[in-house]
Amino acid sequence: MSGPDLDPGAPSREEMWRQLLTAEHRIGWQRRLRNRIPSNPRCKMCAGPFGGAGGRVLRLFGHDRWSKNPKYCGGCFRTLRSNHGGAEIECSLLFADVRGSTSLAEGMAPRDFTRLMGRFFDTATGILVDEGAIVDKFVGDEVIGVFVSALATESHSQHAVHAARRLLRETGHGRPDGPWLPVGIGVNTDVAYVGSVGGGLDSELTAMGDAVNITARLSAVAAAGEILVPVAAAAKAGVKIGGLEQRSLGLKGRSESTDVVVLGV
């Protein structure tokens, strides 16, 4: 039950990462198995639990929370630090952004706002991990998920859309009394660079590139209860576009408009 070490027989570091991220590498089935063991919080990469009886057992095999980067277990962080690099692959991305968080914070006690955001992050993390995503990071009032085929299967685009819809439902969108937190989401499927970035104890598994920037821009302009998906990405996810609202958006920093489909719960 060691960390997800890369195949030393691969011809290059990039090919090793490509194998890890896109093949049915053992981290895939290990992650699905560990996700069935309660409880949260979990390792960002292998989904091994840090708490509960499962966490106590995994600690015996070196999967305790890494003290210098507590988002990872010791085995996975050693893999990231010793195999620095990545590969350009097709992946799916989800950015979920709380709408009007500044106004919410202004009207609430700091402790209550912190609890509210903690509930959102816990809810989002549970859904993303369950759908096979890497929970990339929390940025202010936003959560980011990266779906690669080794973890979310070749249907990662469908899992990303499904996760977005689940997140809207779990935050109360579609209910008569409205959501307990207003959330707008951007989802995209395209080629991005996925791998270990940063050095030493600051290593992170993340995604970078134009596809990531587009997804971030979509989440920024999505209204509460909306999921914005580029038309091409929606087609890859098997979304039946006919009859759905479509928009042509001029996103910040892009010279051409982006055609998107608008989804809800």
Backbone bond lengths (Angstrom), bond angles and torsions (degrees), N, CA, C in turn:
res aa  C-N    CA-C-N  psi(-1)  N-CA   C-N-CA  omega(-1)  CA-C   N-CA-C  phi
1 M - - - 1.457 - - 1.519 110.27 -
2 S 1.296 115.67 44.75 1.460 120.78 178.07 1.509 110.14 -78.94
3 G 1.341 117.02 176.48 1.457 121.41 177.60 1.509 110.78 -65.68
4 P 1.365 117.92 167.20 1.456 122.46 -176.37 1.515 112.02 -76.13
5 D 1.333 118.11 71.98 1.462 121.37 -177.48 1.520 110.78 -63.36
6 L 1.310 115.90 145.10 1.451 121.45 179.92 1.518 110.34 -79.00
7 D 1.303 116.66 154.00 1.458 123.25 -176.51 1.530 109.77 -69.68
8 P 1.337 118.81 113.23 1.468 120.44 -176.51 1.520 112.54 -67.80
9 G 1.348 118.16 -13.60 1.453 120.20 -179.86 1.513 114.17 -85.68
10 A 1.318 116.86 -3.75 1.465 119.52 -179.61 1.530 109.64 -68.07
11 P 1.351 118.74 149.31 1.466 121.07 -172.75 1.518 115.54 -71.65
12 S 1.328 118.39 -22.54 1.455 119.45 -178.17 1.518 108.83 -153.75
13 R 1.342 115.49 164.37 1.455 120.32 178.36 1.530 110.59 -60.96
14 E 1.342 117.17 -41.38 1.462 119.70 179.51 1.525 111.52 -63.23
15 E 1.338 116.29 -41.08 1.460 119.34 179.14 1.522 111.22 -67.87
16 M 1.332 117.00 -33.28 1.452 119.72 176.35 1.522 110.87 -63.12
17 W 1.339 115.53 -42.76 1.457 119.14 178.27 1.533 111.04 -67.26
18 R 1.327 116.47 -38.18 1.457 119.22 178.75 1.537 110.21 -61.05
19 Q 1.331 115.65 -39.95 1.457 119.98 178.26 1.524 110.51 -64.21
20 L 1.323 115.92 -45.29 1.458 120.33 -179.14 1.520 111.90 -60.88
21 L 1.342 116.88 -40.22 1.457 121.47 -171.71 1.523 114.00 -87.25
22 T 1.331 117.10 -26.17 1.464 118.16 -172.11 1.519 113.25 -117.34
23 A 1.331 119.19 -23.55 1.468 120.25 -178.72 1.518 109.94 -86.58
24 E 1.323 114.84 167.06 1.463 119.32 176.10 1.527 107.68 -79.16
25 H 1.328 114.28 64.89 1.459 122.38 -179.61 1.531 108.84 -68.79
26 R 1.328 116.45 158.19 1.456 118.64 -176.53 1.523 112.90 -62.18
27 I 1.350 118.04 -21.53 1.464 118.30 176.13 1.526 110.71 -61.96
28 G 1.354 117.24 -28.08 1.457 119.90 -179.12 1.514 112.27 -63.74
29 W 1.343 117.06 -54.35 1.462 118.01 -178.88 1.518 111.57 -72.84
30 Q 1.348 117.50 -30.43 1.463 119.07 175.72 1.528 110.36 -62.94
31 R 1.331 115.42 -41.73 1.458 118.99 -178.17 1.530 111.14 -65.79
32 R 1.341 116.02 -42.23 1.463 118.92 179.08 1.529 110.98 -63.42
33 L 1.346 116.69 -37.56 1.454 120.38 177.76 1.525 110.87 -66.77
34 R 1.332 116.55 -46.69 1.464 119.86 -177.16 1.516 112.14 -67.37
35 N 1.339 116.75 -28.53 1.452 119.66 179.56 1.527 111.59 -65.93
36 R 1.320 116.96 -19.38 1.459 120.88 178.44 1.527 112.39 -83.87
37 I 1.331 115.71 -8.35 1.459 119.93 -179.82 1.523 108.49 -93.85
38 P 1.333 118.15 121.10 1.471 117.74 176.66 1.521 108.52 -70.67
39 S 1.324 121.45 147.20 1.440 125.19 21.15 1.516 108.88 -149.16
40 N 1.343 117.56 173.99 1.454 122.86 174.32 1.530 109.84 -70.18
41 P 1.364 117.31 156.82 1.467 128.74 -1.30 1.523 112.27 -76.19
42 R 1.347 116.18 167.83 1.452 121.90 -174.25 1.527 111.10 -130.93
43 C 1.319 114.73 162.10 1.458 120.81 173.03 1.522 109.11 -64.01
44 K 1.306 116.41 133.37 1.458 122.18 -177.95 1.525 112.31 -61.12
45 M 1.326 118.44 -27.64 1.459 120.72 -173.81 1.530 112.65 -99.45
46 C 1.336 118.52 -50.87 1.468 120.04 -174.13 1.514 113.33 -101.48
47 A 1.349 118.25 -5.95 1.471 124.35 177.94 1.517 113.19 68.97
48 G 1.323 118.09 13.14 1.460 119.65 175.10 1.519 110.64 -65.52
49 P 1.346 117.55 134.93 1.470 119.84 -178.20 1.519 111.72 -73.86
50 F 1.323 115.95 146.95 1.453 121.37 175.85 1.527 111.44 -97.17
51 G 1.329 116.11 -22.23 1.454 120.41 -176.73 1.515 112.42 -107.03
52 G 1.324 115.44 174.14 1.448 121.55 175.35 1.511 113.66 69.57
53 A 1.350 114.63 -173.13 1.460 120.05 -179.08 1.523 111.51 -63.99
54 G 1.361 116.79 -36.96 1.464 120.25 178.60 1.509 111.87 -61.04
55 G 1.329 116.28 -41.92 1.453 120.02 178.72 1.522 112.08 -64.34
56 R 1.323 116.39 -38.49 1.471 119.45 179.26 1.523 111.24 -64.98
57 V 1.343 116.45 -37.64 1.460 119.71 178.93 1.519 110.73 -68.81
58 L 1.352 117.47 -46.15 1.461 120.86 -177.83 1.526 112.11 -64.66
59 R 1.328 117.08 -28.86 1.466 119.52 177.98 1.526 111.51 -62.07
60 L 1.325 116.51 -28.65 1.455 119.90 178.53 1.523 111.95 -66.79
61 F 1.343 116.77 -19.59 1.466 122.01 -178.31 1.529 111.88 -109.07
62 G 1.331 116.77 20.62 1.456 120.89 175.72 1.504 115.48 84.92
63 H 1.339 117.69 15.28 1.465 120.13 -178.53 1.519 112.02 -105.63
64 D 1.324 116.74 32.98 1.451 119.88 173.31 1.517 109.73 -76.06
65 R 1.312 115.88 162.95 1.466 120.92 -179.58 1.531 109.52 -61.48
66 W 1.355 116.08 128.77 1.457 121.17 -179.81 1.529 108.88 -70.09
67 S 1.321 117.64 120.52 1.463 121.58 -170.07 1.517 112.73 -62.63
68 K 1.344 118.35 -30.55 1.464 121.20 -176.14 1.527 112.51 -91.09
69 N 1.313 117.24 -13.24 1.467 121.71 176.22 1.523 106.71 -151.56
70 P 1.342 117.93 82.74 1.465 122.52 -167.33 1.522 115.10 -69.45
71 K 1.338 118.20 0.18 1.462 119.50 175.42 1.521 111.50 -78.55
72 Y 1.343 117.13 -12.18 1.459 121.75 -177.36 1.528 110.32 -121.45
73 C 1.337 114.70 154.39 1.455 118.60 168.55 1.530 107.97 -81.53
74 G 1.323 115.94 165.55 1.455 119.86 -176.51 1.515 112.97 -60.00
75 G 1.340 117.69 -41.58 1.468 120.49 -178.37 1.510 112.64 -63.43
76 C 1.338 116.78 -45.00 1.463 119.64 -178.03 1.521 111.51 -70.34
77 F 1.340 117.23 -37.90 1.457 117.64 -179.23 1.513 111.47 -67.15
78 R 1.309 117.42 -35.50 1.462 119.72 176.75 1.525 110.59 -62.88
79 T 1.342 116.69 -35.80 1.465 120.27 176.81 1.527 110.69 -64.27
80 L 1.329 117.17 -45.37 1.466 120.68 -179.42 1.518 111.27 -62.71
81 R 1.328 116.18 -43.90 1.466 119.70 -174.93 1.525 111.72 -71.19
82 S 1.333 117.33 -35.82 1.465 119.89 -175.81 1.524 113.11 -88.68
83 N 1.326 118.01 -13.33 1.469 121.52 -179.41 1.521 110.16 -124.46
84 H 1.328 114.98 55.31 1.461 120.32 -175.89 1.526 110.09 -63.79
85 G 1.335 116.42 129.00 1.459 121.30 179.82 1.510 110.49 149.32
86 G 1.323 116.82 -162.41 1.452 121.38 -178.63 1.512 110.65 179.28
87 A 1.332 116.23 -166.65 1.459 120.98 -179.09 1.522 109.23 -152.67
88 E 1.326 115.82 152.36 1.459 121.30 172.89 1.522 108.04 -82.88
89 I 1.318 116.02 118.67 1.461 121.36 -178.47 1.523 109.49 -139.79
90 E 1.318 115.72 162.03 1.460 118.64 170.25 1.524 107.97 -77.91
91 C 1.315 115.88 131.58 1.458 121.45 178.43 1.514 108.59 -145.80
92 S 1.299 115.89 170.66 1.456 121.08 175.20 1.518 109.17 -115.60
93 L 1.314 115.48 146.39 1.460 121.92 -173.75 1.517 109.87 -128.65
94 L 1.315 115.81 143.82 1.465 121.68 176.34 1.520 108.65 -133.99
95 F 1.321 115.96 124.13 1.455 122.59 173.10 1.527 107.32 -117.49
96 A 1.315 117.09 121.80 1.468 121.71 177.85 1.516 108.93 -115.98
97 D 1.322 115.86 124.34 1.459 121.81 -171.50 1.525 109.47 -123.23
98 V 1.322 117.44 130.82 1.459 121.80 176.94 1.517 108.84 -74.63
99 R 1.301 116.98 128.74 1.456 121.98 179.77 1.527 109.88 -85.33
100 G 1.317 115.69 132.89 1.462 121.05 175.56 1.508 114.62 67.00
101 S 1.338 117.41 33.34 1.463 119.03 -177.19 1.530 112.19 -65.30
102 T 1.333 116.65 -31.38 1.466 119.14 179.66 1.524 110.94 -63.54
103 S 1.343 115.45 -44.19 1.470 119.63 177.94 1.520 111.56 -66.11
104 L 1.333 116.10 -38.86 1.460 119.87 177.68 1.526 110.57 -60.48
105 A 1.328 115.64 -47.03 1.468 120.07 -178.41 1.526 111.22 -63.64
106 E 1.337 116.28 -34.91 1.460 120.65 -178.71 1.528 111.43 -64.65
107 G 1.338 115.79 -33.69 1.465 120.13 -176.10 1.512 114.41 -95.55
108 M 1.339 118.25 8.59 1.452 121.09 -177.40 1.528 110.50 -130.17
109 A 1.315 115.13 156.17 1.463 119.55 172.13 1.528 108.07 -67.52
110 P 1.339 118.51 144.53 1.469 120.67 -179.14 1.523 113.26 -52.02
111 R 1.329 117.01 -39.69 1.466 119.88 -179.16 1.532 110.74 -64.77
112 D 1.343 116.70 -41.71 1.462 120.02 -179.02 1.526 111.33 -68.00
113 F 1.340 116.37 -38.58 1.464 119.40 178.48 1.527 110.51 -66.35
114 T 1.316 116.61 -39.53 1.463 120.47 178.23 1.518 110.61 -62.52
115 R 1.313 117.38 -41.42 1.463 121.23 177.81 1.519 111.16 -64.16
116 L 1.330 116.53 -40.75 1.456 120.90 179.71 1.523 110.86 -62.86
117 M 1.328 116.44 -46.45 1.459 119.65 179.52 1.528 110.82 -68.06
118 G 1.321 117.43 -34.97 1.458 119.88 175.94 1.518 111.37 -62.48
119 R 1.320 116.58 -39.56 1.470 120.40 176.53 1.523 110.54 -62.78
120 F 1.322 116.97 -41.19 1.470 121.07 178.44 1.524 110.88 -63.62
121 F 1.329 117.48 -47.56 1.465 120.34 -178.71 1.525 111.23 -64.24
122 D 1.340 117.13 -39.89 1.464 119.87 177.80 1.526 111.24 -64.04
123 T 1.340 115.97 -42.78 1.467 120.65 179.50 1.523 110.40 -63.41
124 A 1.336 116.68 -47.58 1.458 121.02 -178.83 1.519 111.36 -63.80
125 T 1.330 117.30 -42.67 1.460 120.58 -179.41 1.518 111.10 -61.53
126 G 1.326 117.37 -44.78 1.456 120.51 179.63 1.513 112.51 -59.79
127 I 1.332 116.88 -42.47 1.468 121.20 -179.46 1.523 110.61 -68.98
128 L 1.326 117.38 -46.30 1.463 120.55 -177.62 1.523 111.74 -62.76
129 V 1.313 117.02 -45.12 1.466 119.97 179.11 1.521 110.39 -63.80
130 D 1.331 116.67 -41.12 1.461 120.84 179.77 1.522 111.58 -62.88
131 E 1.336 117.20 -31.58 1.467 121.44 -179.61 1.531 111.73 -89.31
132 G 1.327 117.81 3.23 1.461 121.10 174.98 1.508 115.05 91.02
133 A 1.331 118.54 15.37 1.466 120.68 -178.13 1.519 111.93 -88.03
134 I 1.316 115.19 155.71 1.458 122.42 164.79 1.521 106.26 -86.40
135 V 1.320 117.45 123.41 1.463 120.04 177.24 1.520 106.42 -79.06
136 D 1.333 115.38 99.06 1.456 120.13 -170.70 1.516 111.30 -63.83
137 K 1.309 117.76 -59.17 1.464 119.64 -177.97 1.518 110.41 -168.39
138 F 1.335 114.75 164.86 1.452 123.29 168.61 1.524 106.52 -106.45
139 V 1.327 116.50 126.62 1.459 120.84 179.63 1.519 107.43 -124.28
140 G 1.328 116.51 100.51 1.453 119.79 -178.65 1.513 111.13 61.87
141 D 1.344 116.56 -108.19 1.460 121.42 -179.50 1.530 111.17 -108.27
142 E 1.321 117.34 25.72 1.460 121.93 -174.73 1.524 110.45 -127.85
143 V 1.347 115.71 144.34 1.456 121.45 174.48 1.521 108.20 -120.92
144 I 1.343 116.59 142.79 1.462 122.40 -175.12 1.517 109.39 -125.02
145 G 1.328 116.33 131.23 1.452 121.80 176.51 1.520 110.79 -122.64
146 V 1.337 116.64 140.60 1.464 122.97 177.93 1.525 108.10 -119.93
147 F 1.336 116.33 126.22 1.457 122.40 -177.95 1.527 109.10 -110.73
148 V 1.335 116.31 118.93 1.467 121.46 176.99 1.526 107.92 -118.06
149 S 1.324 116.12 155.14 1.455 119.50 -171.81 1.522 113.43 -66.24
150 A 1.338 118.53 -28.14 1.463 120.13 179.70 1.519 111.98 -64.32
151 L 1.328 117.02 -26.92 1.459 121.29 -178.16 1.519 112.52 -107.69
152 A 1.316 117.82 -38.23 1.459 121.72 -176.05 1.522 112.52 -106.02
153 T 1.346 117.35 9.74 1.466 125.41 -178.17 1.528 110.83 68.74
154 E 1.335 115.61 177.28 1.459 120.36 179.32 1.525 111.94 -65.70
155 S 1.319 117.31 -13.84 1.470 122.27 178.41 1.527 110.97 -91.03
156 H 1.346 117.13 30.19 1.465 119.67 -175.80 1.524 113.04 -59.68
157 S 1.345 117.70 -31.55 1.469 119.56 178.68 1.529 110.72 -65.30
158 Q 1.321 116.89 -39.36 1.458 120.38 177.81 1.528 110.85 -67.44
159 H 1.328 116.29 -39.43 1.464 119.58 178.19 1.528 111.04 -63.39
160 A 1.336 117.30 -36.91 1.461 120.25 -179.95 1.530 110.96 -64.86
161 V 1.338 116.57 -45.04 1.471 120.66 178.35 1.524 110.17 -64.96
162 H 1.331 116.22 -42.00 1.463 120.10 179.65 1.521 110.52 -63.20
163 A 1.332 116.91 -41.78 1.462 120.56 178.51 1.524 111.02 -62.06
164 A 1.334 117.00 -40.78 1.461 120.90 179.57 1.525 110.92 -62.48
165 R 1.319 116.58 -43.91 1.461 119.94 179.88 1.523 111.40 -67.30
166 R 1.318 116.44 -39.23 1.464 120.00 176.91 1.527 111.01 -62.31
167 L 1.330 116.22 -40.77 1.459 119.86 -179.06 1.523 110.95 -64.70
168 L 1.330 117.17 -39.18 1.462 119.40 176.33 1.522 110.77 -63.57
169 R 1.329 116.50 -43.60 1.465 119.00 179.94 1.522 111.25 -64.18
170 E 1.342 116.34 -43.06 1.462 120.00 -176.24 1.528 112.53 -70.62
171 T 1.325 117.85 -20.86 1.469 120.43 175.55 1.522 111.61 -93.47
172 G 1.331 116.40 6.73 1.464 120.67 171.48 1.507 116.28 93.59
173 H 1.308 118.73 7.00 1.459 120.46 177.69 1.530 109.04 -69.86
174 G 1.313 115.97 137.85 1.459 121.15 -176.98 1.519 113.40 93.90
175 R 1.331 117.80 -9.38 1.459 120.61 177.67 1.528 110.78 -83.75
176 P 1.323 117.05 150.89 1.471 119.87 -179.47 1.527 113.52 -58.35
177 D 1.339 116.71 -34.47 1.462 119.52 -178.32 1.522 113.07 -89.98
178 G 1.337 116.75 4.21 1.454 120.85 175.95 1.518 112.87 83.87
179 P 1.330 117.18 172.41 1.475 121.65 -176.65 1.519 112.42 -76.53
180 W 1.333 114.99 153.45 1.467 118.24 173.32 1.525 110.50 -81.26
181 L 1.351 115.91 -11.38 1.456 121.04 173.41 1.524 107.71 -154.67
182 P 1.344 118.67 123.72 1.468 120.33 -178.96 1.531 111.34 -77.56
183 V 1.336 116.75 125.98 1.461 121.56 -174.11 1.524 109.91 -131.27
184 G 1.339 116.72 136.11 1.459 123.46 170.91 1.520 108.68 -115.88
185 I 1.343 116.86 142.76 1.460 120.50 -171.60 1.531 111.35 -131.07
186 G 1.318 115.72 140.87 1.456 122.61 170.01 1.514 109.38 -114.94
187 V 1.337 117.25 135.24 1.463 122.78 178.26 1.520 108.09 -129.50
188 N 1.313 117.13 141.22 1.458 120.71 -178.79 1.527 109.87 -150.74
189 T 1.311 116.85 151.57 1.467 122.96 173.21 1.514 108.41 -131.11
190 D 1.328 116.71 120.31 1.461 121.33 -178.88 1.537 107.64 -169.76
191 V 1.320 115.38 -176.09 1.459 120.65 179.31 1.528 109.61 -82.62
192 A 1.329 115.77 132.65 1.462 122.11 176.08 1.519 108.48 -142.65
193 Y 1.311 115.95 162.86 1.464 121.09 173.98 1.518 107.37 -87.80
194 V 1.322 116.84 119.09 1.460 122.09 -179.68 1.521 108.21 -120.09
195 G 1.309 116.54 130.15 1.451 119.20 179.53 1.507 112.04 171.05
196 S 1.315 114.98 -165.07 1.450 122.96 -177.99 1.529 108.86 -90.36
197 V 1.316 116.68 120.54 1.456 121.47 177.73 1.526 108.73 -119.79
198 G 1.322 115.93 162.97 1.449 120.27 -175.53 1.519 109.49 83.68
199 G 1.290 116.58 172.06 1.454 120.60 -176.74 1.511 112.51 -126.21
200 G 1.316 115.56 154.09 1.459 121.25 175.04 1.512 112.48 55.79
201 L 1.329 115.33 -128.89 1.453 120.74 -176.36 1.517 113.02 -75.49
202 D 1.341 117.75 -4.61 1.459 121.41 177.73 1.522 112.26 -98.98
203 S 1.328 118.82 10.98 1.466 121.46 179.70 1.520 110.74 -61.03
204 E 1.330 116.13 140.28 1.454 122.42 179.79 1.515 108.95 -140.29
205 L 1.325 116.75 144.13 1.455 121.54 170.30 1.515 106.89 -91.19
206 T 1.338 117.14 118.37 1.456 120.48 -174.17 1.517 110.06 -151.63
207 A 1.328 116.79 178.92 1.464 123.21 177.27 1.521 108.91 -124.61
208 M 1.343 115.33 144.86 1.461 120.78 -179.74 1.525 109.67 -141.01
209 G 1.328 115.48 155.97 1.454 120.33 177.29 1.513 112.62 130.92
210 D 1.321 115.80 -179.94 1.461 121.71 -176.24 1.523 111.94 -61.29
211 A 1.344 117.21 -38.25 1.463 120.01 179.91 1.524 110.93 -60.56
212 V 1.323 116.40 -36.95 1.469 120.90 178.91 1.522 109.78 -67.18
213 N 1.333 116.38 -44.03 1.466 120.23 -179.54 1.521 111.28 -62.55
214 I 1.328 117.40 -41.14 1.459 120.66 179.07 1.526 110.38 -61.94
215 T 1.323 116.67 -44.74 1.464 120.21 -178.92 1.521 111.11 -62.37
216 A 1.325 116.49 -40.51 1.463 120.62 178.01 1.529 110.60 -62.34
217 R 1.339 116.86 -42.35 1.466 120.74 179.37 1.535 110.90 -65.12
218 L 1.334 116.61 -37.89 1.467 119.86 179.50 1.524 111.14 -64.32
219 S 1.324 116.60 -42.95 1.463 119.16 179.92 1.527 110.91 -65.41
220 A 1.331 116.52 -30.13 1.460 120.38 -178.53 1.527 112.15 -70.76
221 V 1.340 117.52 -28.34 1.473 120.37 -177.44 1.523 112.54 -104.31
222 A 1.339 118.30 -6.27 1.462 120.53 178.07 1.522 109.74 -70.09
223 A 1.319 115.97 132.21 1.463 120.34 176.65 1.524 109.52 -75.22
224 A 1.314 116.45 165.90 1.463 120.60 177.85 1.525 109.32 -57.48
225 G 1.321 116.20 129.52 1.458 121.17 179.64 1.508 114.23 86.61
226 E 1.337 118.29 3.39 1.466 122.04 -179.82 1.522 111.42 -106.75
227 I 1.327 114.84 145.20 1.464 123.01 169.58 1.521 106.28 -119.72
228 L 1.322 118.02 117.65 1.460 122.46 179.22 1.517 109.21 -101.34
229 V 1.339 116.09 125.08 1.466 122.32 -176.78 1.523 108.94 -131.62
230 P 1.335 119.88 126.83 1.460 119.97 174.10 1.526 110.57 -54.07
231 V 1.327 116.18 145.16 1.464 120.92 -175.37 1.531 110.85 -54.89
232 A 1.329 117.52 -44.70 1.466 120.21 -178.34 1.528 111.10 -63.33
233 A 1.331 116.81 -39.38 1.464 120.43 179.73 1.524 110.82 -68.73
234 A 1.337 116.50 -38.27 1.464 120.01 177.95 1.521 110.93 -62.35
235 A 1.336 116.31 -38.87 1.464 120.05 178.12 1.521 111.09 -63.91
236 K 1.341 117.68 -39.97 1.463 121.01 178.34 1.522 111.34 -64.32
237 A 1.331 116.30 -30.11 1.460 120.80 -179.62 1.520 112.22 -83.97
238 G 1.325 116.46 -0.66 1.455 119.95 178.91 1.509 113.85 77.76
239 V 1.327 117.31 19.04 1.464 120.71 178.71 1.527 109.47 -72.51
240 K 1.310 116.88 129.99 1.469 121.45 176.15 1.526 107.68 -79.65
241 I 1.332 114.98 102.24 1.463 121.19 -170.16 1.522 112.56 -73.60
242 G 1.315 116.80 -30.57 1.460 119.90 -177.77 1.517 112.52 -55.04
243 G 1.330 116.69 128.38 1.456 121.52 179.40 1.512 114.52 89.53
244 L 1.334 117.76 -11.76 1.457 120.43 178.56 1.531 110.91 -87.49
245 E 1.313 115.62 151.83 1.461 120.01 177.07 1.523 109.57 -66.97
246 Q 1.343 115.85 136.04 1.453 121.41 175.89 1.525 109.25 -125.42
247 R 1.323 115.73 147.58 1.457 121.37 179.06 1.520 109.70 -135.07
248 S 1.314 115.44 154.26 1.454 121.98 172.39 1.522 106.23 -113.08
249 L 1.337 116.44 111.41 1.451 121.40 -170.53 1.525 111.86 -107.88
250 G 1.319 115.88 136.97 1.452 121.44 170.98 1.520 108.39 -92.63
251 L 1.323 117.16 96.09 1.460 121.40 -175.71 1.521 111.08 -83.17
252 K 1.291 116.51 145.47 1.468 123.02 -178.29 1.524 110.74 -56.01
253 G 1.332 115.78 129.14 1.452 121.63 176.05 1.511 115.15 84.75
254 R 1.344 117.81 2.15 1.469 120.69 -178.64 1.530 109.65 -114.94
255 S 1.331 115.69 137.06 1.452 120.79 -175.78 1.526 112.04 -78.70
256 E 1.345 117.22 -25.84 1.460 120.96 -178.43 1.526 109.59 -114.89
257 S 1.338 115.16 153.10 1.454 119.83 178.67 1.519 110.83 -72.20
258 T 1.296 116.53 157.25 1.468 123.27 -179.98 1.519 108.57 -116.03
259 D 1.312 116.22 121.65 1.479 121.49 179.68 1.531 108.85 -85.75
260 V 1.330 115.92 124.54 1.453 120.04 -176.08 1.534 111.09 -129.41
261 V 1.317 113.29 158.91 1.462 122.43 172.12 1.522 107.27 -104.61
262 V 1.332 116.28 141.53 1.461 121.26 179.97 1.528 109.11 -102.81
263 L 1.321 116.31 118.33 1.457 122.19 177.99 1.508 110.33 -111.65
264 G 1.316 115.96 158.99 1.456 122.49 174.90 1.510 109.23 -130.59
265 V 1.329 115.74 -159.52 1.460 119.47 -179.30 1.529 111.46 -66.09
